[in-house]
C-alpha cells in the first residue's frame, strides 16, 4: 500500500512537470504579446516590459495592420474550416455507413484504399496536387486554386481517411435492426442515414469535428500552396506569416496574432472536451 502511494506521488509530480513543459510555449506567447520588440529581444522569458496597455496596443495594431487584415483573414479561416468540417463529417459518415452495410468482396478493398490515405505524407503529394488542380481547372473551366471551394475540396480528400476509419469502427457496433425497422416504416436510405444513423454518430462526429478543426484552422502549408496568390482568400496562418519579413520580424505583432488565432481553437476544445473523451472511449470500446 505504501509503495503504491509513493508511485502515485511520483506520477503526479511527473504529470505536473509535463504540464509545465507543455504550457511553457503558450506562457511565452502570452507574456511576449504584452511587450515591445526591444523588450522581447532583451528578455524573452521574463515579465520585464510586459504591460496590459502594450497588449491592448498590440491588438489594435493587429486589427489595423494592412499586412494581416485580421478580420478578413479570420472570416476566411472560419468559412474554410466550417465547410470543410461539415463536408468531411457528412461524406465520411456516408462512406463508412455504406462500406459497413454493403457486404461485397470489394467493400474491404475500398475501405483499405481509403485507409491508405492516412499513411501518405502530404509533402509527397503537394506539388503533384497543385499541378493536377491546374489541369482540372483547364479541363472543367472552374477555378480551383485561390478559391474557397478549391481548398475545401483538398481538405475533404486529406481529412476523409481518418474520419472514415473512426466512423467505420463505430457504425459496426450499431444494430442493423434499427435501420431495417426504419425502412419497414417507409424511410428511404437518405432518411435512414440522416435521421437514424447520424444522431447515433454524434459523439464520434463531435470528436472528429474538433480534431479536424484544429488541424484545418492551424494549417499553413496547404493554404500556402492552394490560395497563396489571392490575398482576399488568405487564412490566418498565412496572414500571420506576412509579419515575418526577410529582414524585419515584428515579434510583438507576430506573437499577439498567434495568441488571437489560438483562442478560438482553445475555446472550441474546452466546450467540446466532454464529447471528445466520450467519442474516443466509445470508439475504443466498440
DALINLIN-V449422 format. One record per run of one state. SS is the DSSP state (H for helix, E for strand, L for the rest). FROM is the first residue (numbers start at 1). LEN is the number of residues. If there is no record, write none. Layout:
BEGIN
ss=SS from=FROM len=LEN
ss=SS from=FROM len=LEN
END
This chain:
BEGIN
ss=L from=1 len=1
ss=H from=2 len=31
ss=L from=33 len=4
ss=H from=37 len=6
ss=L from=43 len=9
ss=H from=52 len=13
ss=L from=65 len=5
ss=H from=70 len=32
ss=L from=102 len=5
ss=H from=107 len=13
ss=L from=120 len=2
ss=H from=122 len=19
ss=L from=141 len=7
ss=H from=148 len=24
ss=L from=172 len=4
ss=H from=176 len=9
ss=L from=185 len=4
ss=H from=189 len=12
ss=L from=201 len=1
ss=H from=202 len=17
ss=L from=219 len=2
ss=H from=221 len=6
ss=L from=227 len=4
ss=H from=231 len=3
ss=L from=234 len=2
ss=H from=236 len=6
ss=L from=242 len=2
ss=E from=244 len=1
ss=L from=245 len=4
ss=E from=249 len=1
ss=L from=250 len=1
ss=H from=251 len=35
ss=L from=286 len=1
END
